[in-house]
Amino acid sequence: MIRNGRPARRPSLPLLPWAVAIALGVFTGIGVYTFVYARGGSYLTDKPEACVNCHVMREQYAGWVKGSHRSVAVCNDCHTPDGPVEKYVAKAKYGFLHAYAFTTGYFLDEIQITPPMHRLTEQACLKCHAAIVQAMTVTGVGREDLSCLRCHGDVGHQ
């Protein structure tokens, strides 16, 4: 249709509803991927089975099932800090990093402990074994720091 010598323009729809619809779609898609496909809700629990959602952790889980710590500790006892806020902040941080690695396929074939996780795990050892460790002394040239994981790195997983 022509008005005043010019073609009539269709009324344009506001951009905001489209932007909101797209954002909601993306948010919903990420939510479905995270909590349905990747079983994200399971990571909010203390169940060790959540750790095998990612196939990379199956060996560690199988070792825990056979190990001596199965009856006294779950994964979160050794791999998350004490306190509910600190625990879930750590779970969110490491959960994101693990999800990113799992989704992109960018992870090492053999899992390696990071320095912050090493310190956290050492502290977890001391929560239960402080009396034993206090009785030990380190002797020899150089007197290196005593590290539970240097000799007992497989404990809990083997």
N, CA, C and O of each residue as an XYZ file, in Angstrom:
632
protein
N       0.842     -1.155      0.000
C       0.000      0.000      0.000
C       0.899      1.232      0.000
O       1.948      1.259      0.643
N       0.473      2.223     -0.717
C       1.252      3.455     -0.824
C       0.462      4.578     -0.169
O      -0.726      4.757     -0.437
N       1.140      5.333      0.695
C       0.536      6.495      1.347
C       1.425      7.697      1.094
O       2.646      7.633      1.234
N       0.807      8.755      0.732
C       1.524     10.013      0.487
C       2.730      9.815     -0.426
O       3.768     10.451     -0.244
N       2.591      8.959     -1.374
C       3.652      8.743     -2.333
C       4.770      7.832     -1.857
O       5.726      7.600     -2.597
N       4.675      7.316     -0.656
C       5.708      6.415     -0.127
C       5.067      5.099      0.266
O       3.900      5.062      0.656
N       5.839      4.001      0.164
C       5.292      2.717      0.601
C       5.054      2.745      2.115
O       5.850      3.296      2.876
N       3.966      2.151      2.519
C       3.638      2.105      3.947
C       4.559      1.104      4.647
O       4.826      0.018      4.132
N       5.027      1.485      5.807
C       5.885      0.591      6.600
C       5.032     -0.223      7.548
O       4.051      0.254      8.120
N       5.443     -1.459      7.689
C       4.762     -2.272      8.692
C       5.177     -1.771     10.062
O       6.324     -1.372     10.265
N       4.246     -1.793     10.996
C       4.648     -1.370     12.345
C       5.694     -2.346     12.893
O       5.521     -3.562     12.812
N       6.766     -1.807     13.445
C       7.828     -2.675     13.972
C       7.502     -3.087     15.404
O       6.945     -2.327     16.196
N       7.879     -4.328     15.691
C       7.685     -4.827     17.041
C       8.837     -4.340     17.912
O       9.972     -4.241     17.445
N       8.558     -4.041     19.151
C       9.644     -3.604     20.032
C      10.702     -4.699     20.170
O      10.385     -5.888     20.149
N      11.937     -4.293     20.307
C      13.061     -5.217     20.399
C      13.122     -5.931     21.753
O      13.572     -7.075     21.825
N      12.682     -5.284     22.807
C      12.788     -5.847     24.148
C      12.107     -7.205     24.302
O      12.722     -8.113     24.860
N      10.868     -7.393     23.838
C      10.264     -8.723     23.996
C      11.059     -9.832     23.294
O      11.143    -10.952     23.798
N      11.633     -9.523     22.147
C      12.444    -10.517     21.444
C      13.713    -10.840     22.232
O      14.098    -12.003     22.349
N      14.349     -9.819     22.763
C      15.565    -10.031     23.549
C      15.263    -10.867     24.793
O      16.033    -11.757     25.154
N      14.136    -10.572     25.444
C      13.742    -11.335     26.632
C      13.450    -12.785     26.251
O      13.864    -13.705     26.956
N      12.746    -12.994     25.149
C      12.416    -14.351     24.708
C      13.682    -15.147     24.386
O      13.789    -16.318     24.751
N      14.624    -14.527     23.715
C      15.882    -15.200     23.381
C      16.666    -15.516     24.653
O      17.193    -16.618     24.799
N      16.744    -14.550     25.574
C      17.464    -14.771     26.832
C      16.822    -15.903     27.631
O      17.530    -16.745     28.184
N      15.497    -15.933     27.697
C      14.802    -17.011     28.399
C      15.059    -18.362     27.736
O      15.231    -19.372     28.418
N      15.084    -18.375     26.418
C      15.368    -19.614     25.696
C      16.768    -20.128     25.983
O      16.961    -21.321     26.222
N      17.745    -19.228     25.959
C      19.130    -19.615     26.253
C      19.240    -20.104     27.698
O      19.854    -21.139     27.958
N      18.648    -19.364     28.635
C      18.677    -19.731     30.050
C      18.020    -21.094     30.271
O      18.540    -21.926     31.014
N      16.883    -21.316     29.627
C      16.188    -22.600     29.745
C      17.031    -23.728     29.157
O      17.123    -24.808     29.741
N      17.639    -23.480     28.012
C      18.493    -24.493     27.386
C      19.678    -24.863     28.256
O      19.999    -26.043     28.401
N      20.331    -23.869     28.835
C      21.464    -24.135     29.725
C      20.988    -24.890     30.962
O      21.657    -25.815     31.424
N      19.841    -24.500     31.495
C      19.288    -25.182     32.669
C      18.959    -26.633     32.388
O      19.270    -27.511     33.194
N      18.328    -26.894     31.245
C      17.991    -28.274     30.878
C      19.270    -29.086     30.686
O      19.363    -30.218     31.161
N      20.244    -28.519     30.000
C      21.512    -29.221     29.797
C      22.171    -29.538     31.143
O      22.613    -30.662     31.383
N      22.227    -28.519     32.020
C      22.913    -28.675     33.300
C      22.220    -29.661     34.227
O      22.865    -30.539     34.800
N      20.904    -29.519     34.377
C      20.215    -30.294     35.406
C      19.548    -31.568     34.899
O      19.162    -32.417     35.702
N      19.404    -31.720     33.579
C      18.828    -32.961     33.051
C      19.937    -33.819     32.445
O      20.205    -34.920     32.925
N      20.579    -33.316     31.396
C      21.604    -34.105     30.711
C      22.820    -34.354     31.608
O      23.287    -35.488     31.721
N      23.336    -33.289     32.250
C      24.555    -33.411     33.059
C      24.266    -33.756     34.522
O      25.192    -33.841     35.328
N      23.014    -33.952     34.867
C      22.606    -34.335     36.230
C      23.159    -33.382     37.283
O      23.658    -33.815     38.321
N      23.068    -32.091     37.011
C      23.625    -31.071     37.900
C      23.079    -31.086     39.307
O      23.802    -30.760     40.249
N      21.822    -31.456     39.477
C      21.242    -31.492     40.816
C      21.926    -32.481     41.738
O      21.937    -32.293     42.954
N      22.493    -33.528     41.173
C      23.153    -34.539     42.010
C      24.380    -33.972     42.715
O      24.790    -34.488     43.754
N      24.968    -32.916     42.159
C      26.160    -32.329     42.768
C      25.840    -31.515     44.014
O      26.745    -31.114     44.747
N      24.567    -31.271     44.254
C      24.171    -30.545     45.457
C      24.086    -31.476     46.663
O      23.848    -31.020     47.782
N      24.274    -32.750     46.449
C      24.191    -33.744     47.524
C      25.593    -34.142     47.981
O      26.595    -33.686     47.430
N      25.643    -34.990     48.987
C      26.914    -35.557     49.446
C      27.125    -36.971     48.922
O      28.062    -37.651     49.343
N      26.279    -37.417     48.023
C      26.362    -38.792     47.532
C      27.575    -38.972     46.615
O      27.720    -38.239     45.637
N      28.441    -39.932     46.921
C      29.611    -40.180     46.087
C      29.255    -40.562     44.651
O      30.053    -40.348     43.738
N      28.069    -41.122     44.447
C      27.661    -41.500     43.090
C      27.640    -40.299     42.148
O      27.787    -40.460     40.937
N      27.461    -39.100     42.694
C      27.473    -37.897     41.856
C      28.827    -37.716     41.184
O      28.915    -37.159     40.089
N      29.869    -38.182     41.833
C      31.214    -38.010     41.292
C      31.461    -38.853     40.043
O      32.408    -38.585     39.304
N      30.631    -39.867     39.792
C      30.826    -40.685     38.599
C      29.888    -40.288     37.470
O      29.787    -41.002     36.473
N      29.195    -39.149     37.612
C      28.437    -38.634     36.468
C      29.386    -38.398     35.300
O      29.023    -38.574     34.137
N      30.590    -38.003     35.631
C      31.633    -37.794     34.628
C      32.468    -39.069     34.568
O      32.997    -39.514     35.587
N      32.584    -39.640     33.409
C      33.273    -40.932     33.276
C      34.715    -40.884     33.738
O      35.288    -41.930     34.045
N      35.318    -39.719     33.797
C      36.716    -39.591     34.185
C      36.937    -40.013     35.639
O      38.040    -40.426     35.996
N      35.914    -39.914     36.474
C      36.053    -40.200     37.904
C      35.723    -41.647     38.276
O      35.752    -41.994     39.457
N      35.418    -42.475     37.321
C      35.007    -43.848     37.644
C      36.083    -44.630     38.398
O      35.766    -45.383     39.319
N      37.328    -44.463     38.026
C      38.413    -45.187     38.695
C      38.525    -44.758     40.161
O      38.726    -45.594     41.042
N      38.395    -43.452     40.418
C      38.468    -42.960     41.792
C      37.287    -43.479     42.614
O      37.445    -43.872     43.769
N      36.117    -43.474     42.005
C      34.928    -43.971     42.711
C      35.067    -45.463     43.019
O      34.775    -45.900     44.132
N      35.509    -46.233     42.045
C      35.689    -47.676     42.256
C      36.714    -47.930     43.359
O      36.546    -48.846     44.164
N      37.766    -47.127     43.398
C      38.759    -47.258     44.455
C      38.189    -46.914     45.819
O      38.504    -47.570     46.811
N      37.348    -45.885     45.871
C      36.709    -45.509     47.139
C      35.789    -46.628     47.626
O      35.758    -46.940     48.817
N      35.039    -47.231     46.696
C      34.125    -48.316     47.063
C      34.900    -49.469     47.714
O      34.416    -50.082     48.666
N      36.101    -49.763     47.201
C      36.907    -50.869     47.728
C      37.768    -50.455     48.923
O      38.276    -51.311     49.647
N      37.933    -49.149     49.130
C      38.893    -48.663     50.112
C      38.402    -48.622     51.546
O      37.229    -48.851     51.839
N      39.339    -48.322     52.425
C      39.067    -48.299     53.863
C      38.246    -47.089     54.294
O      37.623    -47.126     55.356
N      38.226    -46.037     53.518
C      37.502    -44.830     53.918
C      36.011    -44.873     53.593
O      35.259    -43.997     54.019
N      35.589    -45.865     52.859
C      34.181    -45.932     52.441
C      33.222    -45.865     53.628
O      32.170    -45.233     53.538
N      33.574    -46.506     54.725
C      32.668    -46.557     55.875
C      32.743    -45.308     56.753
O      31.924    -45.145     57.657
N      33.704    -44.431     56.506
C      33.859    -43.262     57.380
C      33.839    -41.919     56.662
O      33.738    -40.884     57.321
N      33.933    -41.899     55.340
C      34.011    -40.619     54.632
C      33.434    -40.737     53.231
O      33.522    -41.783     52.588
N      32.845    -39.643     52.776
C      32.404    -39.529     51.386
C      33.299    -38.496     50.706
O      34.091    -37.826     51.368
N      33.178    -38.371     49.415
C      34.051    -37.490     48.630
C      34.140    -36.080     49.223
O      35.227    -35.515     49.342
N      32.981    -35.519     49.593
C      32.960    -34.151     50.102
C      33.687    -33.993     51.425
O      34.130    -32.891     51.747
N      33.823    -35.050     52.194
C      34.547    -34.952     53.462
C      36.019    -34.612     53.240
O      36.629    -33.928     54.061
N      36.580    -35.078     52.150
C      37.998    -34.847     51.864
C      38.244    -33.783     50.799
O      39.338    -33.224     50.725
N      37.243    -33.500     49.978
C      37.473    -32.629     48.828
C      36.686    -31.328     48.836
O      36.673    -30.612     47.835
N      36.028    -31.008     49.952
C      35.386    -29.695     50.089
C      35.712    -29.140     51.466
O      35.925    -29.903     52.408
N      35.754    -27.810     51.592
C      36.056    -27.217     52.898
C      34.908    -27.404     53.882
O      33.782    -27.718     53.497
N      35.217    -27.205     55.157
C      34.182    -27.235     56.187
C      33.307    -25.994     56.060
O      33.741    -24.969     55.535
N      32.092    -26.095     56.538
C      31.171    -24.964     56.516
C      30.307    -25.003     55.279
O      30.813    -25.212     54.176
N      28.994    -24.804     55.444
C      28.084    -24.934     54.300
C      28.335    -23.919     53.188
O      28.238    -24.268     52.011
N      28.654    -22.675     53.533
C      28.889    -21.668     52.491
C      30.160    -22.005     51.725
O      30.160    -22.050     50.494
N      31.244    -22.242     52.461
C      32.522    -22.560     51.821
C      32.413    -23.824     50.976
O      32.976    -23.908     49.884
N      31.681    -24.805     51.499
C      31.508    -26.070     50.786
C      30.835    -25.852     49.439
O      31.313    -26.347     48.418
N      29.719    -25.107     49.431
C      28.987    -24.940     48.179
C      29.657    -23.952     47.232
O      29.465    -24.038     46.019
N      30.439    -23.020     47.761
C      31.244    -22.159     46.887
C      32.288    -23.019     46.169
O      32.484    -22.888     44.961
N      32.951    -23.895     46.917
C      33.949    -24.791     46.305
C      33.295    -25.743     45.319
O      33.830    -25.980     44.236
N      32.135    -26.293     45.685
C      31.438    -27.213     44.775
C      31.043    -26.495     43.489
O      31.134    -27.069     42.404
N      30.603    -25.238     43.604
C      30.226    -24.471     42.414
C      31.450    -24.206     41.539
O      31.401    -24.375     40.320
N      32.546    -23.790     42.172
C      33.770    -23.489     41.419
C      34.297    -24.731     40.706
O      34.491    -24.723     39.491
N      34.525    -25.792     41.469
C      35.084    -27.002     40.867
C      34.069    -27.696     39.966
O      34.438    -28.315     38.968
N      32.801    -27.592     40.318
C      31.758    -28.161     39.463
C      31.747    -27.507     38.095
O      31.616    -28.184     37.076
N      31.885    -26.165     38.075
C      31.936    -25.462     36.792
C      33.158    -25.902     35.996
O      33.060    -26.189     34.803
N      34.308    -25.952     36.661
C      35.534    -26.353     35.955
C      35.441    -27.782     35.434
O      35.871    -28.070     34.317
N      34.876    -28.681     36.248
C      34.713    -30.070     35.802
C      33.707    -30.163     34.661
O      33.923    -30.897     33.696
N      32.604    -29.417     34.772
C      31.595    -29.437     33.707
C      32.172    -28.889     32.409
O      31.906    -29.423     31.332
N      32.958    -27.831     32.510
C      33.592    -27.255     31.321
C      34.518    -28.286     30.674
O      34.477    -28.494     29.461
N      35.351    -28.927     31.495
C      36.285    -29.926     30.963
C      35.537    -31.095     30.345
O      35.903    -31.571     29.270
N      34.491    -31.560     31.019
C      33.723    -32.698     30.518
C      33.009    -32.345     29.216
O      32.999    -33.138     28.275
N      32.411    -31.149     29.162
C      31.648    -30.728     27.983
C      32.550    -30.511     26.775
O      32.204    -30.893     25.657
N      33.710    -29.894     27.006
C      34.608    -29.591     25.895
C      35.544    -30.750     25.568
O      36.159    -30.772     24.502
N      35.654    -31.716     26.484
C      36.586    -32.819     26.284
C      38.017    -32.436     26.596
O      38.944    -33.193     26.305
N      38.206    -31.254     27.192
C      39.545    -30.762     27.498
C      39.913    -31.127     28.935
O      39.781    -30.307     29.844
N      40.372    -32.351     29.131
C      40.842    -32.786     30.439
C      41.948    -33.805     30.234
O      42.037    -34.453     29.192
N      42.777    -33.928     31.242
C      43.880    -34.882     31.174
C      43.338    -36.294     31.337
O      42.363    -36.513     32.056
N      43.968    -37.244     30.672
C      43.544    -38.636     30.811
C      43.726    -39.119     32.245
O      42.894    -39.862     32.767
N      44.811    -38.697     32.875
C      45.042    -39.053     34.270
C      44.795    -37.811     35.118
O      45.462    -36.790     34.950
N      43.842    -37.907     36.023
C      43.480    -36.770     36.856
C      44.653    -36.399     37.749
O      45.291    -37.264     38.350
N      44.929    -35.095     37.829
C      46.006    -34.602     38.680
C      45.421    -33.613     39.679
O      44.577    -32.789     39.327
N      45.871    -33.699     40.916
C      45.370    -32.817     41.956
C      46.010    -31.441     41.807
O      47.211    -31.328     41.564
N      45.195    -30.393     41.954
C      45.696    -29.022     41.872
C      46.264    -28.613     43.230
O      45.898    -29.206     44.245
N      47.144    -27.623     43.274
C      47.696    -27.189     44.570
C      46.621    -26.796     45.603
O      46.742    -27.195     46.761
N      45.574    -26.029     45.234
C      44.553    -25.727     46.251
C      43.835    -26.983     46.753
O      43.545    -27.090     47.944
N      43.549    -27.926     45.864
C      42.876    -29.155     46.279
C      43.821    -30.024     47.115
O      43.380    -30.729     48.022
N      45.109    -29.973     46.810
C      46.101    -30.708     47.598
C      46.087    -30.205     49.038
O      46.056    -31.001     49.976
N      46.110    -28.874     49.215
C      46.085    -28.297     50.566
C      44.796    -28.666     51.293
O      44.820    -29.013     52.474
N      43.681    -28.589     50.589
C      42.385    -28.919     51.186
C      42.338    -30.380     51.626
O      41.834    -30.690     52.705
N      42.857    -31.265     50.803
C      42.855    -32.689     51.124
C      43.792    -32.983     52.295
O      43.477    -33.807     53.153
N      44.938    -32.313     52.328
C      45.850    -32.465     53.475
C      45.137    -32.065     54.772
O      45.254    -32.757     55.784
N      44.406    -30.958     54.741
C      43.662    -30.516     55.926
C      42.606    -31.544     56.321
O      42.367    -31.768     57.507
N      41.980    -32.165     55.332
C      40.967    -33.185     55.617
C      41.598    -34.395     56.304
O      40.997    -34.978     57.207
N      42.792    -34.770     55.887
C      43.487    -35.888     56.545
C      43.663    -35.582     58.029
O      43.457    -36.443     58.885
N      44.045    -34.347     58.314
C      44.337    -33.970     59.695
C      43.088    -33.892     60.561
O      43.179    -34.022     61.782
N      41.925    -33.684     59.953
C      40.692    -33.656     60.749
C      40.503    -34.980     61.479
O      40.071    -34.999     62.631
N      40.820    -36.070     60.823
C      40.610    -37.396     61.416
C      41.877    -37.997     62.010
O      41.806    -38.808     62.933
N      43.022    -37.608     61.490
C      44.266    -38.280     61.862
C      45.259    -37.364     62.574
O      46.461    -37.632     62.550
N      44.790    -36.303     63.200
C      45.686    -35.334     63.842
C      46.550    -35.971     64.928
O      47.736    -35.659     65.035
N      45.976    -36.847     65.723
C      46.741    -37.463     66.818
C      47.917    -38.280     66.291
O      49.001    -38.263     66.873
N      47.702    -38.987     65.202
C      48.773    -39.797     64.613
C      49.865    -38.895     64.062
O      51.053    -39.148     64.266
N      49.460    -37.843     63.363
C      50.421    -36.950     62.718
C      51.225    -36.176     63.755
O      52.417    -35.940     63.557
N      50.594    -35.777     64.857
C      51.312    -35.034     65.893
C      52.430    -35.868     66.502
O      53.433    -35.322     66.960
N      52.267    -37.165     66.509
C      53.284    -38.048     67.085
C      54.477    -38.257     66.157
O      55.510    -38.776     66.580
N      54.340    -37.861     64.914
C      55.417    -38.072     63.939
C      56.397    -36.904     63.963
O      56.026    -35.771     64.269
N      57.623    -37.192     63.644
C      58.618    -36.141     63.462
C      59.295    -36.378     62.125
O      59.445    -37.513     61.673
N      59.689    -35.305     61.518
C      60.382    -35.398     60.240
C      61.862    -35.188     60.511
O      62.254    -34.180     61.099
N      62.670    -36.121     60.091
C      64.109    -36.004     60.303
C      64.822    -36.137     58.976
O      64.236    -36.559     57.979
N      66.066    -35.781     58.973
C      66.866    -35.941     57.767
C      67.294    -34.602     57.214
O      66.884    -33.548     57.701
N      68.126    -34.658     56.190
C      68.650    -33.457     55.576
C      67.523    -32.723     54.864
O      66.757    -33.337     54.122
N      67.415    -31.434     55.078
C      66.414    -30.631     54.388
C      65.088    -30.552     55.113
O      64.344    -29.595     54.902
N      64.765    -31.499     55.943
C      63.518    -31.546     56.721
C      62.341    -31.013     55.916
O      61.837    -29.925     56.195
N      61.915    -31.755     54.946
C      60.776    -31.368     54.115
C      59.498    -31.353     54.936
O      59.394    -32.033     55.957
N      58.531    -30.575     54.483
C      57.231    -30.569     55.149
C      56.613    -31.955     55.068
O      56.717    -32.648     54.056
N      55.977    -32.333     56.144
C      55.293    -33.619     56.188
C      54.050    -33.538     55.310
O      53.240    -32.624     55.463
N      53.898    -34.468     54.412
C      52.747    -34.490     53.508
C      52.093    -35.860     53.546
O      52.714    -36.870     53.217
N      50.835    -35.879     53.951
C      50.089    -37.145     53.980
C      50.033    -37.754     52.583
O      50.189    -38.963     52.409
N      49.809    -36.894     51.591
C      49.580    -37.379     50.231
C      50.845    -37.863     49.541
O      50.766    -38.573     48.538
N      52.000    -37.495     50.053
C      53.238    -37.971     49.438
C      53.299    -39.497     49.503
O      53.693    -40.153     48.539
N      52.907    -40.051     50.646
C      52.945    -41.511     50.807
C      51.574    -42.162     50.670
O      51.473    -43.332     50.303
N      50.533    -41.413     50.960
C      49.191    -41.989     51.008
C      48.266    -41.363     49.966
O      47.069    -41.217     50.214
N      48.795    -40.997     48.823
C      48.002    -40.345     47.785
C      46.861    -41.182     47.244
O      45.873    -40.641     46.747
N      46.987    -42.493     47.334
C      45.936    -43.371     46.817
C      44.851    -43.675     47.846
O      43.795    -44.201     47.494
N      45.100    -43.352     49.105
C      44.122    -43.668     50.151
C      42.809    -42.958     49.842
O      42.786    -41.779     49.492
N      41.746    -43.689     49.977
C      40.435    -43.135     49.661
C      39.996    -43.462     48.252
O      38.803    -43.461     47.946
N      40.964    -43.743     47.391
C      40.643    -44.058     45.999
C      41.099    -45.448     45.591
O      40.797    -45.875     44.477
N      41.807    -46.164     46.435
C      42.318    -47.487     46.069
C      41.969    -48.493     47.124
O      42.314    -49.667     46.996
